[in-house]
Amino acid sequence: MCASGDCADGEHRPRVGRLEVNSQEEQALSVLIPVFNPGPYLDPALGSVLDQLGDGDELVIQDAGSTDGTTAALLAAAERDPRIRVVVEPDDGQSDGLNRCLARARNRWCVWLNADDLVLDGGIAALKREIAAHPAVDLVIGGHRLLRADGSTVDEFPGHLLTVEYCVVRGIAGFSGSIAMRTEFLRSVGGFRNDLNTVMDLELQLRMAAAAPRQVLVDAPVGALRLHDASKSSNLGRQFVSESHAVRQAYAKSAGLRVRAFGSTILHVVLLVTWPVRLHPAYRRVRAAIRAMK
């Protein structure tokens, strides 16, 4: 779960020129997808990406040994489309699966997409336009939509530049499926932490922010995060709070930031308790009306 809002005061905005790069190789993406029994959400996820990938792009999929028919479907898809590269082998969870995908990635840019989420129409093109226009950056960050299980939209959120302060206080600066990361940069910061089960995205963004990346924003939604009954967000609330609190405190180096991080943990608990109400369409309409009045 993420909190969205205004960028933190004093954050560094990169000075990047608009030097156009037309090489398809420079813009090529490796979309990393860890998979284990994704059920009916896999086909929409794969379709949302494949419809937008170029010939030089690839889907790098780690299947931990699905038992719901996913493995056969993936291997058949890989036979039909050479852009799909599937490895089926046991792993130690989502982060380990992502690290295995990262080790196999061939292209200069990576996008992490979960098997129950989506890339929105035009999302890949939007990322590539910014990569072409800003060839020196390490991160391209877009906005995202939050979806219900049936695909209806809950809300839309802008992406934010990664700073330690923003991520400690507000949570993730962007949904993972809306961020293109330079593969070399992602590897240089150590990839994904295997010991985390719910907030590996927040911890990775904090680690990347601490490395002072060159980054640019996409002024449009790129990916979509889907909430459903089997998702971690719906079932592991207590672990989310515990892990996110520990991660925030680890990166809060000043006393003032530690206090703000503690306040963010309290807010996280409140958001989890009130989440069913906040998903209701009537609540979202009221929230949208309040936003429009500001």
ZIUR-V249593 format. One record per pair of residues at least 12 apart in sequence whose ideal C-beta (glycine too) atoms are under 10 Angstrom apart, sorted by sequence separation. I is the first residue (numbers start at 1). J is the second residue. D is the distance in whole Angstrom. If there is no record, write none. Layout:
I|J|D ; I|J|D
//
This chain:
33|45|7 ; 63|75|9 ; 74|86|5 ; 98|110|9 ; 111|123|9 ; 128|140|9 ; 130|142|8 ; 144|156|7 ; 145|157|8 ; 160|172|9 ; 161|173|7 ; 162|174|8 ; 192|204|6 ; 248|260|9 ; 249|261|6 ; 252|264|9 ; 33|46|8 ; 46|59|7 ; 61|74|6 ; 73|86|10 ; 74|87|10 ; 75|88|8 ; 87|100|7 ; 111|124|8 ; 127|140|5 ; 143|156|7 ; 144|157|6 ; 159|172|10 ; 160|173|4 ; 161|174|9 ; 191|204|8 ; 248|261|4 ; 249|262|8 ; 31|45|10 ; 45|59|10 ; 61|75|10 ; 74|88|8 ; 87|101|8 ; 98|112|6 ; 126|140|9 ; 127|141|9 ; 143|157|6 ; 144|158|9 ; 159|173|7 ; 160|174|7 ; 190|204|9 ; 193|207|8 ; 247|261|9 ; 248|262|8 ; 31|46|9 ; 46|61|9 ; 59|74|9 ; 71|86|8 ; 127|142|7 ; 143|158|4 ; 144|159|7 ; 157|172|10 ; 158|173|10 ; 159|174|4 ; 189|204|8 ; 192|207|10 ; 33|49|8 ; 61|77|9 ; 70|86|10 ; 72|88|10 ; 85|101|9 ; 98|114|10 ; 111|127|7 ; 126|142|6 ; 142|158|9 ; 143|159|5 ; 158|174|9 ; 159|175|8 ; 191|207|10 ; 245|261|8 ; 248|264|6 ; 249|265|9 ; 61|78|8 ; 71|88|5 ; 87|104|7 ; 126|143|10 ; 141|158|9 ; 142|159|5 ; 143|160|9 ; 157|174|8 ; 162|179|9 ; 190|207|7 ; 244|261|9 ; 245|262|8 ; 248|265|7 ; 31|49|5 ; 59|77|9 ; 70|88|9 ; 94|112|10 ; 97|115|10 ; 109|127|8 ; 141|159|4 ; 157|175|8 ; 186|204|8 ; 189|207|5 ; 190|208|10 ; 31|50|9 ; 42|61|10 ; 59|78|9 ; 85|104|7 ; 109|128|9 ; 123|142|7 ; 140|159|9 ; 141|160|7 ; 159|178|6 ; 189|208|6 ; 245|264|8 ; 246|265|10 ; 29|49|9 ; 85|105|9 ; 94|114|8 ; 123|143|10 ; 139|159|10 ; 141|161|7 ; 158|178|10 ; 159|179|7 ; 188|208|10 ; 189|209|10 ; 244|264|8 ; 245|265|4 ; 248|268|9 ; 31|52|10 ; 42|63|10 ; 85|106|8 ; 94|115|10 ; 123|144|9 ; 141|162|7 ; 157|178|9 ; 189|210|8 ; 190|211|10 ; 244|265|7 ; 245|266|10 ; 31|53|7 ; 59|81|8 ; 66|88|8 ; 109|131|6 ; 120|142|9 ; 139|161|8 ; 179|201|9 ; 186|208|8 ; 189|211|5 ; 29|52|9 ; 58|81|10 ; 60|83|10 ; 61|84|7 ; 62|85|10 ; 63|86|6 ; 64|87|10 ; 65|88|6 ; 108|131|9 ; 119|142|10 ; 120|143|9 ; 139|162|7 ; 181|204|9 ; 185|208|7 ; 188|211|8 ; 242|265|9 ; 245|268|8 ; 29|53|7 ; 42|66|9 ; 58|82|9 ; 59|83|6 ; 60|84|9 ; 61|85|7 ; 62|86|8 ; 63|87|7 ; 64|88|8 ; 65|89|7 ; 120|144|8 ; 138|162|10 ; 176|200|9 ; 177|201|10 ; 189|213|9 ; 241|265|7 ; 244|268|6 ; 245|269|10 ; 28|53|9 ; 29|54|8 ; 38|63|9 ; 58|83|5 ; 59|84|5 ; 60|85|5 ; 61|86|5 ; 62|87|6 ; 63|88|5 ; 64|89|7 ; 65|90|6 ; 119|144|10 ; 120|145|7 ; 176|201|5 ; 179|204|10 ; 241|266|10 ; 28|54|7 ; 31|57|7 ; 32|58|10 ; 33|59|6 ; 34|60|10 ; 35|61|6 ; 36|62|9 ; 37|63|9 ; 42|68|9 ; 57|83|6 ; 58|84|8 ; 59|85|7 ; 60|86|9 ; 61|87|7 ; 62|88|8 ; 63|89|8 ; 64|90|6 ; 65|91|9 ; 118|144|10 ; 175|201|8 ; 179|205|8 ; 185|211|8 ; 27|54|8 ; 28|55|9 ; 29|56|8 ; 30|57|7 ; 31|58|7 ; 32|59|9 ; 33|60|7 ; 34|61|8 ; 35|62|7 ; 36|63|7 ; 37|64|9 ; 39|66|9 ; 42|69|10 ; 43|70|10 ; 46|73|9 ; 50|77|8 ; 55|82|9 ; 56|83|9 ; 58|85|6 ; 59|86|8 ; 60|87|8 ; 61|88|9 ; 62|89|8 ; 63|90|10 ; 64|91|5 ; 108|135|10 ; 117|144|9 ; 118|145|8 ; 172|199|9 ; 174|201|9 ; 181|208|8 ; 186|213|10 ; 241|268|5 ; 28|56|4 ; 29|57|5 ; 30|58|5 ; 31|59|5 ; 32|60|5 ; 33|61|5 ; 34|62|5 ; 35|63|5 ; 36|64|4 ; 37|65|9 ; 38|66|7 ; 40|68|9 ; 42|70|6 ; 46|74|8 ; 53|81|9 ; 55|83|7 ; 63|91|9 ; 64|92|9 ; 144|172|10 ; 171|199|9 ; 173|201|10 ; 176|204|8 ; 185|213|6 ; 240|268|7 ; 241|269|6 ; 27|56|8 ; 28|57|6 ; 29|58|8 ; 30|59|8 ; 31|60|7 ; 32|61|8 ; 33|62|7 ; 34|63|8 ; 35|64|7 ; 36|65|7 ; 37|66|5 ; 39|68|6 ; 54|83|9 ; 62|91|6 ; 64|93|8 ; 109|138|10 ; 111|140|9 ; 118|147|7 ; 146|175|8 ; 172|201|5 ; 173|202|9 ; 176|205|9 ; 179|208|9 ; 185|214|9 ; 240|269|10 ; 24|54|6 ; 26|56|10 ; 27|57|9 ; 28|58|8 ; 29|59|9 ; 30|60|5 ; 31|61|9 ; 32|62|8 ; 33|63|9 ; 34|64|7 ; 35|65|10 ; 36|66|6 ; 37|67|6 ; 38|68|8 ; 39|69|9 ; 43|73|8 ; 53|83|6 ; 64|94|9 ; 109|139|10 ; 117|147|8 ; 144|174|7 ; 145|175|9 ; 171|201|9 ; 172|202|5 ; 185|215|10 ; 241|271|10 ; 24|55|8 ; 25|56|6 ; 35|66|6 ; 36|67|9 ; 37|68|5 ; 39|70|8 ; 42|73|7 ; 46|77|7 ; 50|81|7 ; 53|84|9 ; 109|140|8 ; 116|147|10 ; 143|174|7 ; 144|175|4 ; 171|202|6 ; 172|203|10 ; 174|205|8 ; 182|213|8 ; 237|268|9 ; 238|269|9 ; 241|272|7 ; 24|56|5 ; 36|68|9 ; 37|69|9 ; 38|70|6 ; 42|74|8 ; 62|94|9 ; 64|96|9 ; 141|173|7 ; 142|174|7 ; 143|175|8 ; 144|176|9 ; 172|204|9 ; 173|205|6 ; 181|213|9 ; 182|214|9 ; 237|269|9 ; 240|272|7 ; 23|56|10 ; 24|57|9 ; 37|70|7 ; 50|83|7 ; 64|97|6 ; 116|149|9 ; 118|151|8 ; 141|174|4 ; 142|175|8 ; 144|177|7 ; 145|178|9 ; 172|205|6 ; 173|206|10 ; 199|232|10 ; 36|70|8 ; 37|71|10 ; 43|77|9 ; 49|83|9 ; 50|84|8 ; 62|96|8 ; 63|97|8 ; 139|173|10 ; 140|174|10 ; 141|175|9 ; 144|178|5 ; 167|201|10 ; 168|202|9 ; 171|205|9 ; 172|206|9 ; 181|215|10 ; 198|232|5 ; 237|271|10 ; 238|272|9 ; 35|70|6 ; 42|77|10 ; 46|81|9 ; 49|84|10 ; 62|97|4 ; 139|174|9 ; 142|177|9 ; 143|178|6 ; 144|179|9 ; 167|202|6 ; 173|208|10 ; 197|232|7 ; 198|233|8 ; 237|272|5 ; 35|71|9 ; 61|97|9 ; 62|98|7 ; 64|100|9 ; 120|156|10 ; 142|178|4 ; 167|203|9 ; 173|209|8 ; 179|215|9 ; 180|216|10 ; 237|273|9 ; 62|99|9 ; 141|178|7 ; 142|179|7 ; 167|204|10 ; 198|235|10 ; 46|84|8 ; 60|98|10 ; 62|100|5 ; 140|178|9 ; 141|179|5 ; 142|180|8 ; 167|205|5 ; 168|206|7 ; 180|218|9 ; 198|236|5 ; 202|240|10 ; 237|275|8 ; 35|74|7 ; 62|101|5 ; 140|179|7 ; 141|180|8 ; 166|205|9 ; 167|206|5 ; 179|218|9 ; 197|236|7 ; 198|237|9 ; 233|272|9 ; 60|100|9 ; 61|101|7 ; 62|102|10 ; 139|179|6 ; 140|180|4 ; 141|181|9 ; 166|206|10 ; 167|207|10 ; 178|218|8 ; 198|238|10 ; 199|239|9 ; 203|243|8 ; 207|247|10 ; 33|74|9 ; 60|101|4 ; 62|103|10 ; 74|115|10 ; 139|180|7 ; 140|181|8 ; 164|205|9 ; 167|208|9 ; 168|209|9 ; 174|215|10 ; 198|239|5 ; 199|240|7 ; 202|243|8 ; 203|244|9 ; 206|247|7 ; 210|251|7 ; 234|275|9 ; 59|101|10 ; 60|102|8 ; 62|104|8 ; 138|180|10 ; 139|181|6 ; 140|182|9 ; 162|204|10 ; 163|205|10 ; 164|206|6 ; 167|209|6 ; 173|215|9 ; 178|220|9 ; 180|222|9 ; 197|239|6 ; 198|240|5 ; 199|241|9 ; 202|244|6 ; 205|247|10 ; 206|248|8 ; 209|251|8 ; 233|275|8 ; 234|276|10 ; 60|103|9 ; 61|104|10 ; 137|180|9 ; 138|181|7 ; 139|182|7 ; 162|205|5 ; 163|206|9 ; 164|207|9 ; 166|209|8 ; 167|210|10 ; 174|217|9 ; 178|221|7 ; 179|222|8 ; 196|239|10 ; 197|240|9 ; 198|241|9 ; 199|242|9 ; 200|243|9 ; 203|246|9 ; 204|247|10 ; 210|253|10 ; 60|104|5 ; 138|182|5 ; 162|206|8 ; 164|208|10 ; 165|209|9 ; 173|217|10 ; 174|218|9 ; 178|222|4 ; 179|223|8 ; 198|242|9 ; 199|243|5 ; 203|247|5 ; 206|250|8 ; 207|251|8 ; 60|105|5 ; 70|115|8 ; 137|182|8 ; 160|205|10 ; 162|207|10 ; 164|209|5 ; 177|222|7 ; 178|223|4 ; 198|243|5 ; 199|244|5 ; 202|247|6 ; 203|248|10 ; 206|251|5 ; 58|104|9 ; 60|106|8 ; 136|182|10 ; 138|184|8 ; 139|185|7 ; 162|208|6 ; 163|209|5 ; 164|210|6 ; 175|221|9 ; 177|223|3 ; 178|224|9 ; 197|243|7 ; 198|244|8 ; 199|245|9 ; 202|248|8 ; 205|251|10 ; 206|252|10 ; 58|105|8 ; 60|107|9 ; 138|185|4 ; 139|186|9 ; 162|209|4 ; 163|210|9 ; 175|222|8 ; 176|223|8 ; 177|224|7 ; 178|225|9 ; 196|243|6 ; 199|246|9 ; 200|247|9 ; 203|250|8 ; 58|106|6 ; 137|185|9 ; 138|186|9 ; 161|209|9 ; 162|210|9 ; 164|212|10 ; 174|222|9 ; 175|223|5 ; 177|225|7 ; 195|243|9 ; 196|244|10 ; 199|247|6 ; 203|251|8 ; 227|275|9 ; 57|106|10 ; 58|107|6 ; 66|115|9 ; 131|180|6 ; 162|211|9 ; 163|212|10 ; 174|223|9 ; 175|224|8 ; 176|225|8 ; 177|226|10 ; 198|247|10 ; 199|248|9 ; 202|251|9 ; 56|106|9 ; 57|107|7 ; 60|110|8 ; 130|180|8 ; 138|188|9 ; 162|212|10 ; 175|225|5 ; 196|246|9 ; 33|84|10 ; 35|86|9 ; 56|107|7 ; 127|178|8 ; 131|182|9 ; 138|189|10 ; 162|213|7 ; 196|247|8 ; 31|83|9 ; 57|109|9 ; 59|111|10 ; 63|115|9 ; 126|178|9 ; 127|179|8 ; 128|180|8 ; 161|213|9 ; 163|215|10 ; 227|279|7 ; 31|84|10 ; 33|86|9 ; 35|88|9 ; 127|180|4 ; 162|215|6 ; 36|90|10 ; 57|111|10 ; 59|113|9 ; 61|115|8 ; 123|177|8 ; 126|180|10 ; 161|215|6 ; 193|247|9 ; 30|85|9 ; 36|91|8 ; 123|178|7 ; 160|215|10 ; 161|216|8 ; 124|180|9 ; 159|215|10 ; 161|217|6 ; 34|91|8 ; 36|93|9 ; 120|177|9 ; 123|180|10 ; 159|216|10 ; 160|217|8 ; 36|94|8 ; 117|175|8 ; 119|177|6 ; 120|178|9 ; 159|217|6 ; 34|93|8 ; 35|94|10 ; 117|176|8 ; 118|177|7 ; 119|178|8 ; 158|217|8 ; 159|218|7 ; 34|94|5 ; 117|177|5 ; 158|218|9 ; 159|219|9 ; 34|95|8 ; 36|97|8 ; 114|175|10 ; 117|178|10 ; 158|219|8 ; 159|220|9 ; 34|96|8 ; 35|97|7 ; 49|111|8 ; 113|175|10 ; 114|176|7 ; 158|220|9 ; 159|221|9 ; 34|97|3 ; 112|175|10 ; 113|176|7 ; 114|177|7 ; 158|221|8 ; 159|222|8 ; 33|97|9 ; 34|98|5 ; 49|113|7 ; 112|176|4 ; 113|177|4 ; 141|205|10 ; 156|220|10 ; 157|221|8 ; 159|223|10 ; 32|97|9 ; 33|98|9 ; 34|99|9 ; 48|113|8 ; 111|176|8 ; 112|177|7 ; 113|178|9 ; 156|221|6 ; 32|98|6 ; 34|100|8 ; 35|101|10 ; 53|119|9 ; 111|177|7 ; 112|178|10 ; 139|205|9 ; 32|99|9 ; 34|101|7 ; 46|113|9 ; 52|119|6 ; 57|124|8 ; 111|178|8 ; 112|179|8 ; 32|100|9 ; 33|101|7 ; 45|113|7 ; 51|119|9 ; 52|120|9 ; 111|179|7 ; 112|180|10 ; 153|221|10 ; 156|224|9 ; 157|225|9 ; 32|101|4 ; 45|114|8 ; 46|115|8 ; 48|117|8 ; 49|118|8 ; 50|119|10 ; 52|121|8 ; 110|179|9 ; 111|180|6 ; 112|181|8 ; 139|208|7 ; 31|101|9 ; 32|102|6 ; 45|115|5 ; 48|118|4 ; 49|119|5 ; 51|121|8 ; 52|122|8 ; 54|124|8 ; 110|180|7 ; 111|181|7 ; 138|208|8 ; 139|209|9 ; 154|224|10 ; 30|101|8 ; 44|115|10 ; 45|116|6 ; 47|118|9 ; 48|119|5 ; 52|123|7 ; 53|124|7 ; 54|125|10 ; 57|128|9 ; 109|180|5 ; 110|181|5 ; 153|224|8 ; 154|225|9 ; 30|102|8 ; 32|104|9 ; 43|115|10 ; 44|116|9 ; 45|117|6 ; 46|118|10 ; 47|119|10 ; 48|120|7 ; 52|124|4 ; 108|180|10 ; 109|181|7 ; 110|182|8 ; 141|213|10 ; 154|226|10 ; 172|244|10 ; 32|105|7 ; 41|114|9 ; 42|115|5 ; 44|117|9 ; 45|118|6 ; 48|121|8 ; 51|124|9 ; 52|125|7 ; 109|182|6 ; 110|183|5 ; 138|211|8 ; 151|224|9 ; 154|227|7 ; 171|244|7 ; 30|104|8 ; 31|105|9 ; 41|115|6 ; 42|116|8 ; 44|118|6 ; 45|119|8 ; 49|123|9 ; 52|126|10 ; 54|128|8 ; 108|182|7 ; 109|183|6 ; 110|184|10 ; 112|186|9 ; 138|212|9 ; 139|213|5 ; 141|215|6 ; 143|217|8 ; 30|105|4 ; 41|116|4 ; 48|123|8 ; 49|124|7 ; 52|127|10 ; 108|183|6 ; 109|184|10 ; 110|185|9 ; 138|213|4 ; 139|214|7 ; 140|215|7 ; 141|216|7 ; 142|217|7 ; 143|218|7 ; 151|226|8 ; 29|105|9 ; 30|106|6 ; 31|107|9 ; 38|114|8 ; 39|115|9 ; 40|116|9 ; 41|117|8 ; 48|124|9 ; 52|128|9 ; 107|183|7 ; 108|184|7 ; 109|185|10 ; 110|186|6 ; 137|213|8 ; 138|214|5 ; 139|215|4 ; 140|216|6 ; 141|217|5 ; 142|218|4 ; 143|219|8 ; 145|221|5 ; 150|226|9 ; 30|107|4 ; 38|115|4 ; 39|116|8 ; 41|118|9 ; 106|183|9 ; 108|185|10 ; 109|186|9 ; 110|187|9 ; 137|214|4 ; 138|215|6 ; 139|216|8 ; 140|217|8 ; 141|218|7 ; 142|219|8 ; 143|220|6 ; 144|221|6 ; 145|222|9 ; 147|224|5 ; 149|226|7 ; 171|248|9 ; 28|106|8 ; 29|107|6 ; 30|108|8 ; 31|109|10 ; 32|110|6 ; 33|111|9 ; 34|112|8 ; 37|115|9 ; 38|116|6 ; 98|176|9 ; 105|183|5 ; 136|214|6 ; 137|215|6 ; 138|216|10 ; 139|217|9 ; 140|218|6 ; 142|220|6 ; 143|221|4 ; 144|222|7 ; 145|223|8 ; 146|224|7 ; 147|225|7 ; 148|226|8 ; 149|227|7 ; 150|228|9 ; 28|107|4 ; 29|108|8 ; 30|109|7 ; 31|110|8 ; 32|111|7 ; 33|112|8 ; 34|113|9 ; 35|114|9 ; 36|115|8 ; 38|117|10 ; 102|181|10 ; 137|216|5 ; 142|221|6 ; 143|222|7 ; 144|223|5 ; 145|224|4 ; 146|225|5 ; 147|226|5 ; 148|227|6 ; 149|228|4 ; 168|247|9 ; 169|248|8 ; 27|107|9 ; 28|108|6 ; 29|109|5 ; 30|110|5 ; 31|111|5 ; 32|112|5 ; 33|113|5 ; 34|114|7 ; 35|115|5 ; 112|192|8 ; 134|214|8 ; 136|216|10 ; 142|222|3 ; 143|223|9 ; 144|224|6 ; 145|225|7 ; 146|226|8 ; 147|227|7 ; 148|228|8 ; 149|229|7 ; 167|247|9 ; 168|248|5 ; 26|107|10 ; 27|108|8 ; 28|109|7 ; 29|110|7 ; 30|111|8 ; 31|112|8 ; 32|113|7 ; 33|114|7 ; 34|115|7 ; 35|116|10 ; 102|183|7 ; 105|186|9 ; 110|191|10 ; 134|215|9 ; 141|222|8 ; 142|223|7 ; 144|225|6 ; 145|226|9 ; 146|227|7 ; 147|228|9 ; 149|230|9 ; 167|248|8 ; 168|249|9 ; 25|107|8 ; 26|108|6 ; 27|109|7 ; 29|111|6 ; 30|112|10 ; 31|113|6 ; 32|114|10 ; 33|115|6 ; 105|187|9 ; 134|216|5 ; 140|222|9 ; 149|231|9 ; 168|250|9 ; 25|108|7 ; 26|109|9 ; 133|216|8 ; 168|251|6 ; 169|252|9 ; 33|117|9 ; 102|186|7 ; 103|187|9 ; 164|248|10 ; 167|251|7 ; 168|252|5 ; 23|108|10 ; 102|187|7 ; 130|215|10 ; 131|216|9 ; 149|234|9 ; 168|253|9 ; 130|216|5 ; 165|251|9 ; 114|201|10 ; 130|217|8 ; 146|233|10 ; 164|251|5 ; 165|252|9 ; 31|119|8 ; 98|186|10 ; 99|187|10 ; 103|191|8 ; 112|200|10 ; 130|218|6 ; 164|252|8 ; 169|257|8 ; 102|191|5 ; 112|201|8 ; 129|218|8 ; 130|219|10 ; 164|253|8 ; 165|254|10 ; 168|257|6 ; 101|191|10 ; 102|192|7 ; 168|258|9 ; 170|260|10 ; 99|190|9 ; 100|191|10 ; 101|192|9 ; 127|218|7 ; 129|220|10 ; 169|260|5 ; 99|191|5 ; 100|192|10 ; 112|204|9 ; 126|218|5 ; 165|257|7 ; 168|260|7 ; 169|261|7 ; 31|124|9 ; 98|191|7 ; 99|192|5 ; 126|219|9 ; 127|220|10 ; 164|257|8 ; 168|261|5 ; 171|264|7 ; 98|192|4 ; 99|193|9 ; 126|220|5 ; 169|263|8 ; 170|264|7 ; 29|124|7 ; 96|191|10 ; 97|192|9 ; 98|193|10 ; 99|194|7 ; 123|218|9 ; 126|221|9 ; 127|222|6 ; 165|260|8 ; 169|264|6 ; 95|191|8 ; 96|192|8 ; 98|194|9 ; 126|222|6 ; 127|223|10 ; 165|261|10 ; 168|264|7 ; 171|267|9 ; 27|124|10 ; 95|192|4 ; 96|193|10 ; 97|194|10 ; 123|220|8 ; 125|222|10 ; 167|264|10 ; 170|267|10 ; 171|268|8 ; 29|127|7 ; 94|192|8 ; 95|193|6 ; 96|194|5 ; 122|220|7 ; 123|221|7 ; 124|222|8 ; 169|267|10 ; 29|128|8 ; 93|192|10 ; 95|194|5 ; 122|221|9 ; 123|222|4 ; 124|223|10 ; 27|127|9 ; 28|128|9 ; 94|194|9 ; 95|195|8 ; 120|220|9 ; 121|221|10 ; 122|222|8 ; 123|223|6 ; 171|271|10 ; 27|128|5 ; 93|194|7 ; 95|196|6 ; 120|221|6 ; 123|224|9 ; 26|128|10 ; 27|129|9 ; 29|131|9 ; 92|194|6 ; 93|195|9 ; 94|196|9 ; 95|197|8 ; 98|200|8 ; 120|222|6 ; 27|130|10 ; 28|131|9 ; 91|194|9 ; 92|195|10 ; 93|196|9 ; 94|197|7 ; 119|222|7 ; 120|223|6 ; 24|128|9 ; 27|131|5 ; 93|197|7 ; 94|198|9 ; 119|223|5 ; 120|224|6 ; 26|131|7 ; 27|132|6 ; 95|200|5 ; 118|223|7 ; 119|224|8 ; 26|132|8 ; 94|200|7 ; 95|201|10 ; 98|204|9 ; 117|223|6 ; 118|224|4 ; 44|151|8 ; 93|200|9 ; 94|201|10 ; 117|224|6 ; 118|225|8 ; 24|132|10 ; 27|135|9 ; 41|149|9 ; 95|203|9 ; 117|225|6 ; 118|226|7 ; 20|129|10 ; 23|132|9 ; 26|135|6 ; 40|149|10 ; 95|204|9 ; 114|223|10 ; 116|225|9 ; 117|226|5 ; 21|131|7 ; 22|132|7 ; 41|151|10 ; 113|223|7 ; 116|226|5 ; 21|132|5 ; 111|222|9 ; 112|223|10 ; 113|224|10 ; 114|225|8 ; 116|227|9 ; 18|130|10 ; 20|132|6 ; 21|133|8 ; 23|135|9 ; 111|223|8 ; 114|226|8 ; 116|228|7 ; 19|132|9 ; 20|133|6 ; 21|134|9 ; 16|130|9 ; 18|132|9 ; 19|133|8 ; 20|134|10 ; 21|135|4 ; 116|230|8 ; 117|231|10 ; 18|133|5 ; 19|134|8 ; 20|135|8 ; 21|136|10 ; 116|231|7 ; 17|133|9 ; 18|134|7 ; 19|135|6 ; 116|232|10 ; 16|133|8 ; 17|134|7 ; 18|135|10 ; 19|136|8 ; 114|231|9 ; 16|134|4 ; 17|135|9 ; 114|232|9 ; 16|135|9 ; 17|136|8 ; 14|134|8 ; 16|136|6 ; 15|136|10 ; 16|137|6 ; 14|136|9 ; 14|137|7 ; 155|278|9 ; 14|138|9 ; 154|278|8 ; 155|279|9 ; 14|139|9 ; 154|279|6 ; 154|280|9 ; 154|281|9 ; 49|177|9 ; 153|281|10 ; 155|283|10 ; 48|177|9 ; 152|281|8 ; 154|283|10 ; 155|284|6 ; 154|284|6 ; 148|279|7 ; 153|284|9 ; 45|177|9 ; 155|287|7 ; 156|288|10 ; 146|279|9 ; 148|281|9 ; 155|288|8 ; 155|291|10 ; 94|232|9 ; 146|284|10 ; 4|143|9 ; 4|144|9 ; 2|144|8 ; 4|146|9 ; 2|146|9 ; 32|176|9 ; 33|177|10 ; 1|146|9 ; 31|177|9 ; 14|161|8 ; 13|161|6 ; 11|160|8 ; 12|161|7 ; 31|180|10 ; 32|181|10 ; 11|161|6 ; 12|162|10 ; 13|163|10 ; 4|155|8 ; 7|158|9 ; 11|162|9 ; 12|163|7 ; 29|180|7 ; 30|181|10 ; 32|183|10 ; 4|156|9 ; 5|157|9 ; 6|158|9 ; 7|159|10 ; 8|160|8 ; 11|163|4 ; 4|157|4 ; 5|158|9 ; 7|160|5 ; 8|161|9 ; 10|163|8 ; 11|164|9 ; 27|180|9 ; 30|183|7 ; 3|157|9 ; 4|158|7 ; 6|160|8 ; 7|161|6 ; 9|163|10 ; 11|165|7 ; 29|183|9 ; 32|186|9 ; 2|157|7 ; 4|159|9 ; 5|160|8 ; 8|163|5 ; 10|165|8 ; 11|166|6 ; 28|183|10 ; 4|160|8 ; 7|163|8 ; 8|164|9 ; 9|165|8 ; 8|165|5 ; 9|166|10 ; 2|160|10 ; 7|165|10 ; 8|166|4 ; 34|192|9 ; 7|166|7 ; 8|167|9 ; 6|166|9 ; 8|168|9 ; 32|192|9 ; 5|166|9 ; 8|169|7 ; 8|170|7 ; 11|173|10 ; 7|170|9 ; 5|169|9 ; 6|170|9 ; 2|167|10 ; 5|170|6 ; 8|173|9 ; 3|169|9 ; 4|170|7 ; 5|171|9 ; 7|173|9 ; 3|170|5 ; 4|171|8 ; 2|170|8 ; 3|171|5 ; 4|172|9 ; 2|171|5 ; 3|172|8 ; 4|173|9 ; 1|171|7 ; 2|172|4 ; 4|174|9 ; 1|172|9 ; 2|173|8 ; 4|175|10 ; 2|174|8 ; 2|175|7 ; 49|223|10 ; 48|223|9 ; 48|224|8 ; 45|224|10 ; 44|224|10 ; 45|226|9 ; 44|226|9 ; 41|226|7 ; 41|228|7 ; 40|228|10 ; 39|228|9 ; 41|230|9 ; 41|231|9 ; 39|230|7 ; 38|230|9 ; 37|230|9 ; 1|198|10 ; 12|209|10 ; 1|199|10 ; 11|209|9 ; 14|212|10 ; 16|214|6 ; 18|216|10 ; 2|201|9 ; 14|213|8 ; 15|214|9 ; 16|215|9 ; 2|202|8 ; 12|212|7 ; 14|214|5 ; 16|216|6 ; 12|213|10 ; 14|215|6 ; 12|214|10 ; 13|215|9 ; 14|216|6 ; 12|215|9 ; 13|216|9 ; 14|217|10 ; 13|217|9 ; 7|217|9 ; 2|225|8 ; 1|225|9 ; 1|227|9 ; 1|232|10 ; 2|233|10 ; 1|233|6 ; 1|234|10 ; 1|237|9 ; 1|240|7 ; 1|241|10 ; 1|244|9 ; 3|264|8 ; 3|267|7 ; 3|268|8 ; 1|268|8 ; 3|271|7 ; 2|271|10 ; 1|271|6 ; 1|272|7 ; 1|275|7
//
